Amino acid sequence: MNSCLILGGGINGLLCALLLRRAGLEVRVLDRGPVGRESSWAGAGILSLLLPWNYGPEVNALARRGRLLWPGWAEDLLNTSGIDPEFRPCGMAVLSPENHDAALAWCVAQGEAVTALPRTLAHLEGADAIWLPNVAQARNPRLLQALLKAALSAGVKIQENTAGTRLLPRGTKLVGVETASGVVHADSVLVTAGAWSGELLAPLGHAPEIAPIRGQIVLFKAAPGLLPGVVYRRGHYLVPRTDGHILAGSTLEEAGFDKTTTPQAREELLDFAYGLLPQLRQAEIVTQWAGLRPGSPGNVPTIDRHPDLENLFVNSGQFRYGVTMAPAAGEVLLHRMLGAVGVVDVAPYAWRHKPAAGNGSP
Ligand SMILES: Cc1cc2nc3c(=O)[nH]c(=O)nc-3n(C[C@H](O)[C@H](O)[C@H](O)COP(=O)(O)OP(=O)(O)OC[C@H]3O[C@@H](n4cnc5c(N)ncnc54)[C@H](O)[C@@H]3O)c2cc1C
């Protein structure tokens, strides 16, 4: 396999492009819009599961490996692109967890560092809060810009505003991808189209269950240092950037492919933010945005070769944690595509068959 065509230039597409290019392949990324402007741009940049004790081992394995790899990636991207993705360990407070004792026990058993809230956050709430000091964050737009620049300087070809409209199979191979400007050919094709991956693959008959789940965020500008770390309480969170911006997120909505922001979400997020940190009432509300997560059952992505087409691959469905998992998902993909040695067991991310109607019944 000498060349790879990647459909979708979000965090998963760009990171895999860089990995495959560094492994010696000719790599081209097509994106139907500008690259790095969908879910990967819209995310909050928390590099952790929100309540890791609520997820199964397959979700935790990718998140844990991703967290381990992120410091190296952040340094690599800063050095190769000159753009600082603002990776920094900042810690995360979980206020009033429903299952405090079980959560603590899980952290101890899994080796996740955990302490009481630091003094700088002690005014917030509750003696039963959990502080995870090793949680880090990155600033998504900068991270994506750094990845794009690193990929370009490694020799990855990027073609924006070009959607892959149809995958063209013949026998056991994909022979091309249809676009508005003609059919594109490559030895292998990787689908990293985020929330759109399911619909792009559907005509081939084995589409993984990936569907859009909208998330909205409100951005404040406050004084730098108002909040030292991420704070999570009952479904919502605040994420402080070093320059004083604070993100209040996020909603989880089934709204199809509609990225409109809504007054209801704004109200929900403002209620949460003001309730948690009343000083935010004095802060400027800069903007509100929405993104479409690639939702998948159990938050388990599909990272595998197509069951019938030997040169078609997918890496998608990371749902709420695509940024956290991206370096680990890239390793799994490299294992599947090139046989590269990985650390994570790849079996849980196998292409789950969704047989076409009428197939397979006796
Ligand atoms: C509000 C919100 C908060 C979040 N917070 C966090 C967080 O704190 N931490 C975390 O780890 N994750 C978070 N996430 C989730 C994370 O952002 C996603 O899981 C991740 O960005 C998915 O990346 P992706 O590359 O798979 O998809 P995307 O970033 O959506 O990229 C897919 C790309 O494919 C392109 N595309 C689509 N169809 C086609 C086609 N037919 N042909 C060519 N290109 C196509 C799109 O234009 C897009 O650029 C959050 C998401 C949202 C919305």
The ligand as a Gaussian input file, in Angstrom:
#p B3LYP/6-31G(d) Opt

LIG

0 1
 C      -19.490000      20.772000      22.179000
 C      -18.475000      19.662000      22.095000
 C      -17.578000      19.463000      23.148000
 C      -16.631000      18.448000      23.076000
 N      -15.690000      18.344000      24.066000
 C      -14.724000      17.410000      23.990000
 C      -13.708000      17.350000      24.972000
 O      -13.653000      18.175000      25.892000
 N      -12.763000      16.372000      24.868000
 C      -12.772000      15.454000      23.843000
 O      -11.910000      14.573000      23.802000
 N      -13.725000      15.510000      22.877000
 C      -14.694000      16.464000      22.928000
 N      -15.668000      16.518000      21.962000
 C      -15.743000      15.462000      20.948000
 C      -14.715000      15.645000      19.859000
 O      -14.704000      16.980000      19.454000
 C      -15.029000      14.699000      18.687000
 O      -15.149000      13.365000      19.124000
 C      -13.906000      14.749000      17.642000
 O      -13.614000      16.074000      17.298000
 C      -14.267000      13.974000      16.397000
 O      -13.246000      14.187000      15.471000
 P      -13.365000      13.663000      13.975000
 O      -12.085000      14.006000      13.301000
 O      -13.765000      12.235000      14.004000
 O      -14.611000      14.463000      13.368000
 P      -14.744000      15.986000      12.879000
 O      -13.876000      16.902000      13.639000
 O      -16.192000      16.308000      12.832000
 O      -14.160000      15.939000      11.420000
 C      -14.826000      15.282000      10.373000
 C      -14.441000      15.983000       9.076000
 O      -14.973000      15.235000       7.977000
 C      -15.427000      16.129000       7.002000
 N      -16.376000      15.414000       6.131000
 C      -17.634000      15.009000       6.417000
 N      -18.181000      14.350000       5.389000
 C      -17.225000      14.327000       4.412000
 C      -17.183000      13.790000       3.082000
 N      -18.242000      13.143000       2.557000
 N      -16.063000      13.968000       2.342000
 C      -14.988000      14.638000       2.858000
 N      -14.984000      15.173000       4.106000
 C      -16.079000      15.000000       4.877000
 C      -16.028000      17.274000       7.778000
 O      -16.111000      18.458000       7.009000
 C      -15.041000      17.382000       8.949000
 O      -14.004000      18.312000       8.693000
 C      -16.602000      17.563000      21.962000
 C      -17.482000      17.772000      20.904000
 C      -18.402000      18.823000      20.951000
 C      -19.313000      19.055000      19.787000

